[in-house]
């Protein structure tokens, strides 16, 4: 099947473009992001969860010097 170039695509024909996924360290001070996933050992994942870093949570970078862990 081909689509007529003069016809706008229907919503069923267009797949949504996923937002770009970047590491937290790539965000600048003041930028916001949503936690998509956490990767690490059991201890790290437990600590991050205890701090509130769970998938779906929006976070704001308060400070990022551009080097080292955040």
Residue pairs with C-beta under 8 A, 6 or more apart in sequence:
3 9
3 13
21 36
22 33
24 33
24 59
24 61
24 70
25 64
25 69
25 70
27 33
27 61
27 64
28 61
28 64
29 61
29 62
29 63
29 64
30 60
30 61
31 60
31 61
32 58
32 59
32 60
32 61
33 58
33 59
33 61
34 56
34 57
34 58
34 59
35 53
35 54
35 55
35 56
35 57
35 58
35 59
36 55
37 55
38 44
38 45
38 48
38 49
38 53
38 54
38 55
40 48
53 59
61 70
64 70
